[in-house]
Amino acid sequence: MTTSDVAAPEVTALLHIGGQDLSTAEFFDVHDPAAPERVVGRAASATPQDAEHAVATAHAAFPAWSRRDTAERAEILLRALAPLAERAPAVAPVLTAENGKVLGESFADLAVFEMRCRHAASLAATFEPSRTLPAQPFHTEVLRLPVGVVTVVVPFNWPLAILAASLPYALVAGNTVVVKPPPTTPLSVVQTVRALAEGLPPGVLNVVTGTNAAVEPLLVDPRVQHVVFTGSTAGGRAVMALAARSLAAVTLELGGNDPAVLLDDVELDERTVSALVGATFMTSGQVCMAVKRLYVPRRRRDEVIEALGAELDRQRTGPGLDPAGTYGPVHTAAGRDRVLALLDEARARGAEVREYGSLSDAVGTGHFLRPSLVVDPDPELAIVREEQFGPTVPVLSYDDLDPLLAGLDEEWSGLCSSVWSADPDRAAAVARRMRTGTTWVNQANATAADDRAPFGGFRQSGIGRELGQDGLYAFTEPHTVTRPAS
């Protein structure tokens, strides 16, 4: 079977502003990472004027939307979700064609989008729009008001699931939203956002595609009150600098060089090994909360590598629309080349790189890499210090747990971590010592995320929190009204 046998139909994505689809003078092509010469669709290339129009439209829609009761907004959102499930079979292949990941992950991406929207709507029942502080000599009321226009900048890897970590929360809290899809994966985002927007009042939800420079007004326009960005730490710095021009609030979910610490009693049974491999290599390692480093007791290193290698040898890398594949390509040629450079440096410095699994016959010119383990590299190498964002992971031996944990807490990254042990209570005790936004026990990555809890990073892995009740209140600001006590 070739990739052409399973190719998704070419689609066109327009701007959607104020309830209308808008064309532009120019469009840009979207390519398939499994076959970069293939154009899978075209997206409208917005101008700065288009971006300003989107902001103005969202700003105009804000007063009426914000005046609605929280429960009413939640109910409208739930009704707007109705057509999404039946559209998933058409949208999922488009997402795989533009992103590269396997089709099952694309269906999961769409399902998580809807699930998170429903969870955000459910929080309306416990949302407290005000609280009273009755104490002499004042009677004070603290109101939670929506902030206004919110811009959400979406990454390529799990664009819809990640969008839903903020979008529905902003809407339920009473804000209006402009979505900026990733330039390499805009098609499925536009399809989904447009379908949702059709069930909302015009202007409440808008989507604008184009280059970063062209859509800069989405970050710097003073009518934008909150910017949400998910991406690299370097990208977060750039977004924060632009948002600072108008002092817009920011939520930044940034890079994570997430460590998995295996304790000396870890059981390498089928469930644990499968969970470790899944937590590391999901989406070919291109997940912010994926395991990026494995720390293993020295005496158990070879045993761990053997178990992981056996599981990885069962994997097949190929086009995401190939039903026989378990891993797709790296999303871009630059991303693939960066992983290759990290591996080349590790080999040159004496580390052993072990590759596993098989490649599909249909790899062609795609950005494909087999999954690999890098055995005991120098801790100063980039493969250890930096987020590789690809299908490889360093396996590092340790002798003493305490200095290892102390060192991890001093690093730039603080998004996620995990602890693995036959004794969950022992692992939980270690987990409580780790300073990352989330620490999992005997699990990791997106399949282990509890959306009732806040998500975000420490240190250079981000600012602010998404999801849960904290994620809802993040899109409000307190307004204090004080009068003399009677």
C-alpha positions in Angstrom: 0.0 0.0 0.0 1.2 3.5 -0.8 0.4 6.7 0.9 -1.7 7.8 -2.1 -4.0 4.9 -1.4 -5.1 6.5 1.9 -4.6 10.2 1.2 -7.2 12.6 2.6 -9.0 14.8 0.1 -7.5 18.3 -0.5 -9.4 21.0 1.5 -9.4 24.8 1.6 -9.6 26.7 4.9 -11.0 30.3 4.9 -11.0 32.9 7.6 -14.1 32.8 9.8 -14.9 36.1 11.4 -18.2 37.3 12.7 -20.1 34.2 11.6 -18.9 34.6 8.0 -16.3 32.7 5.9 -13.9 35.3 4.3 -11.5 34.7 1.5 -8.1 36.5 1.1 -6.0 37.6 -1.9 -3.4 35.0 -1.1 -3.4 31.4 0.1 -0.6 29.1 1.4 -0.2 25.4 0.8 -0.3 22.8 3.5 2.0 19.7 3.0 1.9 16.1 4.2 4.9 15.3 6.4 4.7 11.7 5.2 5.1 12.9 1.6 6.2 16.5 1.6 5.7 17.0 -2.1 2.0 16.4 -1.6 -0.3 19.4 -1.0 -3.2 18.3 1.3 -4.9 21.7 1.4 -4.7 25.5 1.2 -5.4 28.0 3.9 -6.2 31.7 3.6 -3.3 34.0 4.2 -4.6 36.8 6.4 -3.3 40.4 6.3 -2.8 42.6 9.4 -6.1 44.2 8.4 -7.8 40.9 8.5 -6.4 40.2 12.0 -7.5 43.7 13.2 -11.0 42.9 11.8 -11.2 39.7 13.8 -10.2 41.5 17.0 -12.7 44.3 16.3 -15.5 41.8 15.7 -14.7 39.8 18.9 -14.6 43.1 20.8 -18.0 44.1 19.4 -19.5 40.8 20.4 -18.1 40.8 23.9 -20.7 43.0 25.8 -23.7 40.9 24.8 -21.9 37.6 25.4 -20.4 38.6 28.7 -23.8 39.8 30.0 -25.3 36.3 29.6 -25.5 34.1 32.7 -22.6 31.6 33.0 -25.0 28.7 32.9 -26.6 30.1 29.7 -23.2 30.4 28.0 -22.4 26.8 29.0 -25.7 25.6 27.6 -25.1 27.4 24.3 -21.6 25.9 24.1 -23.0 22.4 24.7 -25.6 22.8 21.9 -22.9 24.1 19.5 -20.9 20.9 20.0 -23.7 18.7 18.6 -22.4 18.4 15.0 -18.8 17.7 15.8 -19.0 14.0 16.5 -20.6 13.2 13.1 -18.0 15.3 11.3 -15.0 13.5 13.0 -14.7 10.8 10.3 -14.1 13.5 7.7 -11.9 15.8 9.8 -9.6 13.1 11.4 -8.0 12.1 8.0 -7.3 15.8 7.3 -5.6 16.2 10.6 -3.4 13.1 10.0 -2.6 14.3 6.4 -1.4 17.7 7.6 0.1 16.7 10.9 1.5 13.2 10.1 0.4 11.4 13.3 -1.5 8.1 13.1 -5.2 8.2 12.4 -6.1 6.9 15.8 -4.4 9.8 17.5 -6.3 12.2 15.2 -9.6 10.7 16.3 -8.5 11.0 19.9 -7.5 14.7 19.3 -11.0 15.4 18.1 -12.6 13.4 20.9 -10.6 15.2 23.6 -11.6 18.6 22.1 -15.3 17.7 22.6 -14.6 16.1 26.1 -12.8 19.2 27.3 -15.5 21.5 26.0 -18.1 19.5 27.9 -16.0 19.5 31.1 -15.6 23.3 30.9 -19.3 23.7 30.5 -20.0 21.5 33.5 -17.9 23.9 35.7 -20.6 26.6 35.2 -22.6 24.9 38.0 -19.9 25.6 40.6 -18.7 28.9 39.2 -19.1 31.7 41.7 -19.5 35.1 39.9 -19.3 37.0 43.2 -18.6 36.7 46.9 -19.4 39.0 49.7 -17.1 40.2 52.5 -19.5 41.6 55.2 -17.3 43.1 57.9 -17.3 46.5 59.6 -16.8 49.2 58.5 -17.4 48.0 54.9 -19.7 45.8 52.9 -17.6 44.5 50.0 -18.5 42.5 47.0 -15.9 40.8 44.8 -17.1 40.1 41.3 -15.4 37.8 38.8 -15.7 39.5 35.4 -14.6 38.1 32.0 -11.5 39.9 30.7 -12.7 40.6 27.1 -11.1 39.4 23.8 -8.8 36.4 24.2 -6.4 35.2 21.5 -5.4 31.5 21.5 -2.3 30.5 19.5 -2.3 26.7 18.8 0.6 24.3 18.3 0.8 21.6 15.6 1.1 18.4 17.6 -2.3 18.0 19.3 -3.9 21.2 18.0 -7.5 20.5 18.9 -7.0 18.9 22.3 -4.6 21.8 23.3 -7.0 24.4 22.0 -9.7 23.0 24.2 -7.5 23.5 27.3 -8.4 27.2 27.0 -11.0 28.0 24.4 -14.1 26.6 26.1 -13.0 27.9 29.5 -12.6 31.4 28.0 -16.1 31.1 26.4 -17.9 29.8 29.5 -16.2 32.6 31.6 -17.8 35.2 29.2 -15.0 36.1 26.9 -14.9 36.2 23.1 -12.1 34.5 21.3 -9.9 34.6 18.2 -8.1 31.4 17.3 -4.7 31.4 15.5 -4.1 27.9 14.1 -0.6 26.6 13.5 0.6 27.5 10.0 1.6 23.8 9.2 -1.6 22.3 10.6 -4.4 24.8 10.0 -7.0 22.8 8.1 -8.6 20.6 10.8 -8.5 23.5 13.3 -10.4 25.8 11.0 -12.9 23.0 10.2 -13.6 22.3 13.8 -13.6 25.9 15.1 -15.9 27.0 12.2 -18.3 24.2 13.1 -18.4 25.2 16.7 -18.7 28.9 15.9 -21.8 28.3 13.8 -23.6 27.4 17.0 -22.5 30.5 18.9 -23.6 34.2 18.4 -21.6 35.8 15.5 -18.3 37.2 16.6 -18.0 35.2 19.8 -15.6 32.7 18.2 -13.4 33.6 15.2 -10.4 31.9 13.4 -7.6 33.6 11.5 -4.9 31.8 9.5 -1.7 33.3 8.2 2.0 34.1 9.0 3.0 35.2 12.4 3.9 38.6 11.1 0.6 39.1 9.4 -1.5 38.2 12.4 0.6 40.2 14.9 -2.5 42.4 15.8 -3.9 39.3 17.5 -1.1 39.8 20.1 -0.5 43.5 20.2 -4.0 45.1 19.7 -4.9 46.8 23.0 -8.4 45.3 22.7 -6.9 41.9 23.3 -6.8 41.3 27.0 -5.4 37.8 27.3 -3.1 35.7 25.1 -2.8 32.0 25.4 0.2 30.3 23.7 1.4 26.7 23.6 4.8 26.0 22.1 8.5 26.3 22.7 10.1 28.3 25.5 11.7 30.6 22.8 8.3 31.1 21.2 6.8 31.9 24.6 9.4 34.6 25.2 8.5 36.2 21.8 4.8 36.1 22.5 5.2 37.5 25.9 7.3 40.4 24.5 4.6 41.2 22.0 1.7 41.0 24.5 3.7 43.2 26.9 3.1 46.2 24.5 -0.5 46.4 25.7 0.1 44.6 29.0 -2.2 41.8 28.0 -2.3 38.9 30.4 -0.6 35.7 29.1 -1.0 32.0 29.7 2.1 30.2 28.4 2.4 26.4 28.2 6.0 25.9 27.1 8.7 23.4 26.6 9.2 20.4 28.9 12.3 18.3 29.2 10.3 15.9 31.3 12.2 13.3 33.4 10.9 9.8 34.3 12.5 8.5 37.4 12.4 4.7 37.8 13.0 3.6 41.4 15.0 0.5 42.2 11.9 -1.7 42.8 10.1 -0.8 39.5 8.3 -3.8 38.0 9.0 -4.2 34.3 5.8 -6.1 33.6 3.9 -5.7 30.3 1.7 -2.9 31.6 4.6 -0.8 32.9 6.8 -1.2 29.9 3.9 -0.4 27.5 3.0 2.7 29.6 6.6 3.9 29.5 6.9 3.4 25.8 3.6 5.1 25.2 4.4 8.0 27.5 7.7 8.5 25.6 6.9 7.9 22.0 3.3 9.0 21.5 3.0 11.2 18.4 6.6 10.2 17.6 7.8 11.9 20.8 6.3 15.3 19.7 4.3 16.0 22.9 5.2 18.6 25.4 4.3 16.4 28.4 6.0 13.3 26.9 8.9 11.6 28.8 12.1 13.2 27.5 14.6 11.5 29.8 14.6 8.1 31.6 16.6 7.9 34.8 17.3 4.3 35.8 19.1 2.7 38.8 22.5 1.7 37.5 22.1 -2.0 38.4 18.8 -2.2 36.4 19.9 -0.3 33.4 20.4 -3.2 31.0 17.2 -4.9 32.2 15.2 -1.7 31.5 16.8 -1.2 28.0 16.1 -4.8 27.1 12.4 -4.5 28.1 11.9 -1.2 26.3 13.7 -2.4 23.2 11.5 -5.5 23.0 8.4 -3.3 23.1 9.8 -0.8 20.6 10.7 -3.6 18.1 7.0 -4.3 17.8 6.4 -0.8 16.5 6.0 0.2 12.8 6.8 3.7 11.6 5.0 4.9 8.5 2.4 7.2 7.0 -0.2 8.2 9.6 -3.0 7.0 7.3 -1.5 3.6 7.0 -3.6 1.3 9.3 -0.5 -0.9 9.9 1.5 2.0 11.4 1.9 2.8 15.0 4.2 5.9 14.6 4.0 8.6 12.0 6.7 11.0 10.7 8.3 13.9 12.5 6.2 16.9 11.6 8.8 18.9 9.7 12.1 18.4 8.0 13.7 20.8 10.4 12.4 18.8 13.4 13.7 15.6 11.9 17.1 17.1 11.1 17.4 18.4 14.7 16.8 14.9 16.1 19.4 13.5 13.7 21.9 16.1 14.8 21.3 15.3 18.5 21.9 11.6 17.8 25.0 12.3 15.7 26.5 14.4 18.5 25.7 11.7 21.0 27.4 9.0 18.9 30.4 11.3 18.3 30.8 11.7 22.1 30.7 7.9 22.7 27.1 7.2 23.5 25.4 4.2 22.0 22.3 4.8 19.9 20.0 1.8 19.5 17.2 2.0 16.9 14.1 -0.2 17.0 11.1 -1.2 15.0 10.4 -1.3 11.3 9.8 1.2 8.6 6.9 1.0 6.2 7.6 0.4 2.6 5.8 3.7 1.8 8.1 6.0 3.7 9.3 7.7 0.4 10.5 11.2 1.1 8.7 11.6 4.4 10.3 12.8 7.6 10.5 9.4 9.1 12.7 8.2 12.0 12.7 4.9 13.8 12.4 5.1 17.6 15.7 5.0 19.4 17.3 4.9 22.9 20.5 6.7 23.7 22.4 4.7 26.3 24.1 6.7 29.1 25.1 9.8 27.2 27.1 12.5 28.8 24.6 14.6 30.9 26.0 17.7 29.3 25.0 16.7 25.8 22.1 18.4 24.1 20.1 15.1 23.9 19.9 15.3 27.7 19.8 19.1 28.4 17.3 20.0 25.6 13.8 18.9 24.6 14.4 16.7 21.6 10.7 16.6 20.5 11.2 13.5 18.4 11.2 9.7 18.6 14.3 9.3 20.8 15.1 9.3 24.5 18.3 9.2 26.6 18.5 6.5 29.2 20.7 7.6 32.1 21.9 5.6 35.0 21.9 7.0 38.6 23.3 5.7 41.9 21.7 8.0 44.5 18.2 9.3 44.3 18.5 12.4 46.5 21.1 14.3 44.4 19.3 13.3 41.2 16.1 15.0 42.5 17.9 18.0 43.7 19.5 18.5 40.4 16.3 18.1 38.4 14.7 20.9 40.5 17.5 23.3 39.4 17.0 22.9 35.7 15.3 25.2 33.2 12.4 22.8 32.6 9.5 22.2 35.0 6.5 21.1 33.0 6.0 17.4 34.0 7.7 14.5 35.5 6.9 10.9 36.6 8.0 8.4 39.2 7.7 4.6 38.6 7.8 2.0 41.4 6.2 -1.2 42.5 5.1 0.7 45.6 2.7 3.5 44.5 2.9 5.1 48.0 6.7 5.2 47.8 6.5 6.7 44.4 4.0 9.3 45.5 6.3 10.4 48.3 9.1 10.9 45.8 6.6 12.7 43.4 5.7 15.3 46.1 9.4 16.3 46.2 9.6 17.2 42.5 9.0 20.8 41.4 7.1 20.4 38.2 3.6 21.4 37.2 2.5 17.8 37.2 4.1 14.7 38.5 2.6 11.3 37.6 3.0 8.0 39.4 3.4 4.9 37.2 2.0 6.8 34.2 2.7 9.9 32.2 1.8 12.0 29.2 -1.7 13.0 27.9 -3.4 9.7 28.5 -2.7 10.2 32.3 -3.8 13.9 32.5 -6.7 14.6 34.9 -8.5 17.6 33.4 -10.1 18.4 36.7 -6.7 19.6 37.9 -4.7 22.7 36.8 -2.0 22.2 34.1 1.1 24.3 33.5 4.8 24.5 34.2 7.3 25.7 36.6 10.3 27.9 35.7 10.8 28.3 32.0 8.1 25.7 31.2 5.3 28.3 31.4 3.2 30.9 33.1 -0.3 30.4 34.4 -2.5 27.3 34.5 -5.1 25.8 32.2 -7.9 23.3 32.9 -10.1 22.7 35.9 -11.7 25.3 38.0 -8.4 27.3 38.0 -8.5 27.3 34.2 -12.0 28.9 34.3 -11.1 31.6 36.8 -7.9 32.4 34.8 -10.1 34.1 32.2 -11.7 36.4 34.7 -10.4 39.3 36.8 -11.8 40.4 40.2 -13.8 43.6 40.4 -14.2 44.9 44.0 -17.2 47.0 44.9 -17.1 48.4 48.4 -19.6 50.5 50.3 -20.1 51.5 53.9 -21.6 48.8 56.1 -25.2 49.6 57.1 
